[in-house]
Amino acid sequence: MKPRIRGQSPLVVKSAVQWASLFLAFIVAYFLLGLAGLSLQSSQTGVSPAWPASGFAFAMVYWFGIGQALAILPAMLGLAAVAGVPFEVAAISAGGSILEAAVPAYLMRRLKLDPGLRHLRDTLLFVAIGPVLGPIFSATIGSLAFHLVIGAELEGLRLWLLWWLGNSVGFLLVGGFGLVAVARRSLRLPGKRVAEMAVACAAVVAITALGMLQVVSITSPLVLYLLIPVFIIVAQRAEQFMVLLLGVTSLIVMLISSTWLPAESLAQTDLGIIYLDVGLVWVVTFTGMVISSARQEMRAREEVSWLASHDPLTRLLNRNAFMDQLEQVLLRHGQKGGDHVLMYIDLDRFKALNDAEGHRAGDQVLRDVGAMLVEELRGVDAVARLGGDEFAAILEGCSLLDACAIAENLRSLVERYEYQGNLGHYRVEVSIGLCELSPGHLSPEEALHDADSACYEAKRTGRNRVTVSSRFAQDANSPGAGQDIRSR
């Protein structure tokens, strides 16, 4: 299981010049994102249904420190000049926006949340203290400023709700994306995901654009419901970053749609269709985030469970799991015996290759031999890497004669294998010991000892051969599968 990353440190700004440059970039970016939000502003409510600047501010404060939050004030004053809002209203509202960014960032660090939001707990807490709690500050202080300074056409609670919704949408989508993208350290997607995400993003663009075209009727949110299966499919298959990428894509289409929306769509009061649309995108994105986090936790638990019983290098069973299976075979068949054979495999000449070419080459050879074991043995056989260059297999329902043939084929297959290293070409071989399981084996350790002894005998008598242990064998004179097969 990957270690849980908690509360990553702020990104280091090495000089005052860098800090000032970042501060100026913050002002410009917040101003531009504010203009994008104003493009959807209702002419009657005076409130934007989506305010992406809130999420951007939070991500900047989280990663570069609370001091950066002061950049919100000059950016808000610039927006006030463009929108014709009194500067005192902008200044007071800026105070709420600073708290909106700073308080969640502080709480996330205090609670040591993983900014990658890879765990369900972290996702839920981020949404609770970010998109839910954060906008309360800006909505409360901003709506009070509007009512006290210039008066607002909407009653206080209604204005507060609309303000909270717009900032919450921006906080969840842009803030969440900025948090996860930086924690991820890269915007690049794995090669196998690029095509899938291209299709998903295209679907989100088409659905959102179609929904916004219908924004003057109830058809609009009904169309946007089609986003649900897209987000769920991506959340099931991908990480949080990709879910939020879809959410940001939908938001961008909504903001761009202001260029083609009919005038009456921006003249609606109260919770018009456009507010239902952005609220639906909020819910769909949040749902996808929860599913993605839960799925990642499930994968982590599955990985832990898998690692408890498998060798991570060869992906075969490990020693503990193999011994458990061997014990079960002895319990099922030990009293009555039967055709069941234990195979012990040890590589020859492996140490020379490992010493000459290094562990990376040795690991590759072990992986290749493991793959040959899986290829040559039957699908029902339990195959394991016991450790080092030693392997084993349980052949249930297999006669000793057939086991000898399988072992000889495996020996021949490995003998033909060649590893091309930096210093030359290397061949490895295998010594194989076979032990027929019988009622006389009282424990899996005893059975494995007999197979190991047969393998040691194969090494002692020349290597690269198959040897059968006759201890407890039902037929000590069972024929071999070639001249290299000897009975002890």
Residue pairs with C-beta under 8 A, 6 or more apart in sequence:
1 300
1 301
1 303
1 304
1 307
2 300
4 114
4 118
4 119
5 114
5 115
5 116
5 118
5 183
6 112
6 113
6 114
7 108
7 109
7 111
7 112
7 113
7 114
7 115
8 115
8 183
10 62
10 63
10 64
10 65
11 63
11 64
11 182
13 19
13 22
13 64
13 65
19 67
22 64
22 68
23 68
23 70
23 71
24 71
26 57
26 60
26 68
26 71
26 75
27 71
27 74
27 75
27 78
28 75
29 56
30 53
30 56
30 57
30 71
30 72
30 75
30 76
31 75
31 78
31 79
33 52
33 53
33 56
33 170
33 174
34 51
34 53
34 75
34 76
34 79
35 79
35 82
36 52
36 255
37 48
37 50
37 51
37 52
37 53
37 166
37 170
37 255
38 48
38 79
38 82
38 83
39 255
39 258
39 259
40 48
40 49
40 50
40 254
40 255
40 258
40 266
40 274
41 47
41 48
41 83
41 266
42 48
42 49
42 266
42 267
42 268
42 269
42 272
42 274
43 266
43 267
44 153
44 267
44 268
44 269
45 153
45 154
45 159
45 162
45 268
45 269
45 270
46 146
46 152
46 153
46 154
47 154
47 159
47 162
47 163
47 166
48 166
49 162
49 165
49 166
49 169
49 274
49 275
49 277
49 278
50 166
50 169
50 170
50 251
50 254
50 255
50 278
51 166
51 167
51 169
51 170
52 170
52 173
52 174
52 251
52 255
53 75
53 97
53 170
53 174
54 97
54 100
54 101
54 134
54 135
54 138
54 167
54 168
54 170
54 171
54 174
54 175
55 170
55 171
55 172
55 173
55 174
55 175
55 176
55 177
55 178
56 170
56 174
56 175
56 178
57 69
57 71
57 72
57 97
57 100
57 101
57 175
58 100
58 101
58 104
58 105
58 130
58 134
58 171
58 175
58 178
58 179
59 174
59 175
59 177
59 178
59 179
59 182
60 68
60 69
60 71
60 101
60 178
61 68
61 69
61 101
61 102
61 105
62 104
62 105
62 108
62 109
62 115
62 178
62 179
63 178
63 182
66 102
66 105
66 106
69 98
69 101
69 102
70 98
72 94
72 97
72 98
72 101
73 91
73 94
73 98
75 94
76 90
76 91
76 93
76 94
76 97
77 87
77 90
77 91
77 94
79 85
79 90
80 86
80 87
80 89
80 90
81 87
85 150
86 149
86 150
88 145
88 149
89 145
89 146
89 149
89 150
92 141
92 142
92 144
92 145
92 149
93 138
93 141
93 142
93 145
95 141
96 137
96 138
96 139
96 140
96 141
96 142
96 145
97 137
97 138
97 142
99 137
99 138
99 141
100 134
100 135
100 136
100 137
100 138
100 167
100 171
101 134
103 129
103 133
103 134
103 137
104 129
104 130
104 133
104 134
104 171
107 129
107 133
108 115
108 125
108 126
108 129
108 130
111 125
111 129
113 122
113 125
113 126
114 122
114 183
115 179
115 180
115 182
115 183
116 179
116 180
116 183
116 184
116 240
117 123
117 126
117 176
117 179
117 180
117 183
117 240
117 289
117 293
118 239
118 240
118 293
118 296
118 297
119 293
119 296
119 297
120 290
120 293
120 294
120 297
122 293
123 240
123 289
123 290
123 293
124 290
126 176
126 179
127 172
127 286
127 289
130 171
130 172
130 175
130 176
131 168
131 169
131 171
131 172
131 175
131 176
131 282
131 286
132 168
134 167
134 168
134 171
135 163
135 164
135 167
135 168
135 171
136 164
138 163
138 164
138 167
139 160
139 161
139 163
139 164
139 167
140 160
142 163
143 152
143 156
143 159
143 160
143 163
146 152
146 159
147 156
147 159
152 159
153 269
154 162
154 269
154 270
158 270
161 271
162 271
162 275
165 275
165 278
165 279
165 282
166 278
168 282
169 251
169 278
169 279
169 281
169 282
170 251
172 247
172 282
172 285
172 286
173 244
173 247
173 248
173 250
173 251
173 281
173 282
173 285
174 248
174 251
176 240
176 244
176 247
176 285
176 289
177 241
177 244
177 245
177 247
177 248
180 240
180 241
180 244
181 187
181 241
181 244
184 239
184 241
189 197
189 242
193 238
193 242
196 234
196 237
196 238
197 234
197 238
197 242
197 245
200 230
200 233
200 234
200 242
200 246
201 245
201 246
201 249
203 230
204 227
204 230
204 246
204 249
204 250
204 253
205 249
205 253
207 223
207 224
207 226
207 227
207 230
208 224
208 227
208 249
208 250
208 253
208 254
208 257
208 281
209 253
209 257
210 223
211 220
211 221
211 223
211 224
211 277
212 220
212 253
212 254
212 257
212 260
212 261
212 277
213 220
213 257
213 260
214 220
214 223
215 257
215 261
215 262
215 265
215 273
215 274
215 277
216 262
216 264
216 265
216 273
217 273
218 273
220 273
220 274
220 276
220 277
221 273
221 276
221 277
221 280
224 277
224 280
224 281
224 284
225 280
227 250
227 280
227 281
227 284
228 284
228 287
230 246
231 243
231 246
231 247
231 284
231 285
231 287
231 288
232 287
232 288
232 291
234 242
234 243
234 246
234 288
234 292
235 243
235 287
235 288
235 289
235 291
235 292
235 295
236 291
236 292
236 295
238 292
239 292
239 296
240 289
240 292
240 293
240 296
242 292
243 285
243 288
243 289
243 291
243 292
244 285
244 289
246 285
246 288
247 281
247 284
247 285
247 288
250 281
250 285
251 278
251 281
254 277
254 278
254 281
258 266
265 272
265 273
265 274
266 274
268 274
308 320
308 321
309 317
309 318
309 320
309 321
310 316
310 317
310 318
310 321
311 317
311 318
311 384
311 385
313 363
313 366
313 367
313 370
313 385
314 366
314 367
314 369
314 370
314 371
314 385
315 370
316 370
316 373
316 374
316 383
316 384
316 385
316 391
317 325
317 382
317 383
317 384
317 385
318 384
318 385
319 384
319 385
319 386
319 387
321 384
322 382
322 384
322 386
322 392
322 394
323 444
323 445
323 448
325 382
325 394
326 342
326 382
326 394
326 444
326 447
326 448
327 443
327 444
329 340
329 394
329 396
329 437
330 437
330 441
330 443
330 444
330 447
333 340
333 396
333 437
334 437
334 438
334 439
334 441
335 439
336 439
337 437
337 438
337 439
337 474
338 397
338 437
339 397
339 398
339 399
339 400
340 394
340 395
340 396
340 397
340 398
340 436
340 437
341 394
341 395
341 398
341 399
341 400
341 403
341 434
341 435
341 436
341 437
342 392
342 393
342 394
342 395
342 434
342 435
342 436
342 437
342 447
342 448
342 450
342 451
343 392
343 393
343 394
343 395
343 403
343 406
343 407
343 432
343 433
343 434
343 435
343 451
344 390
344 391
344 392
344 432
344 433
344 434
344 435
344 448
344 451
344 452
344 454
344 455
345 373
345 390
345 391
345 392
345 393
345 410
345 430
345 431
345 432
345 455
346 389
346 390
346 391
346 430
346 431
346 432
346 433
346 455
346 459
347 365
347 369
347 389
347 390
347 414
347 428
347 429
347 430
348 428
348 429
348 430
348 431
348 459
348 463
348 464
349 426
349 427
349 428
349 429
350 362
350 365
350 389
350 428
351 389
352 426
353 361
353 362
353 365
353 419
353 421
353 426
353 428
354 361
354 362
354 365
356 421
356 423
356 424
356 426
357 419
357 421
357 422
357 423
357 426
361 419
361 421
364 419
365 419
365 426
365 428
366 385
366 389
368 417
368 419
369 391
369 414
369 417
369 428
369 430
370 383
370 385
370 391
372 410
372 413
372 414
372 417
373 383
373 391
373 393
373 410
374 383
375 413
376 406
376 409
376 410
376 413
377 383
377 393
377 395
377 406
377 410
378 395
378 398
378 406
380 396
380 397
381 393
381 394
381 395
381 396
381 398
382 393
382 394
382 396
383 391
383 392
383 393
384 391
384 392
384 393
385 391
386 392
392 448
392 451
395 402
395 403
395 406
398 406
400 434
400 436
400 468
400 473
400 474
400 475
400 478
401 478
401 479
401 481
403 434
403 436
404 434
404 466
404 468
404 478
404 479
404 480
404 481
404 482
404 485
405 481
407 432
407 434
407 466
407 481
407 485
408 466
408 481
408 482
408 484
408 485
410 430
410 432
411 429
411 430
411 432
411 464
411 465
411 466
411 484
414 428
414 429
414 430
415 427
415 429
415 430
415 464
417 427
417 428
418 425
418 426
418 427
419 425
419 426
419 427
419 428
420 426
429 463
429 464
430 464
431 455
431 458
431 459
431 463
431 464
431 465
431 466
431 467
432 455
432 458
432 465
432 466
432 467
433 451
433 452
433 453
433 454
433 455
433 456
433 457
433 458
433 466
433 467
433 468
433 469
434 451
434 454
434 466
434 467
434 468
434 469
435 447
435 450
435 451
435 454
435 468
435 469
435 471
436 468
436 469
436 472
436 473
436 474
437 447
438 472
438 473
438 474
439 472
440 471
440 472
441 447
441 450
441 472
450 469
450 471
450 472
451 469
453 469
453 488
454 467
454 468
454 469
454 488
455 467
457 467
457 486
457 488
458 465
458 466
458 467
458 486
461 467
461 486
464 484
465 484
465 485
465 486
466 480
466 481
466 482
466 484
466 485
467 485
467 486
467 487
467 488
468 478
468 480
468 485
468 486
468 487
468 488
469 488
470 476
470 487
470 488
471 488
476 487
477 487
478 487
480 486
480 487
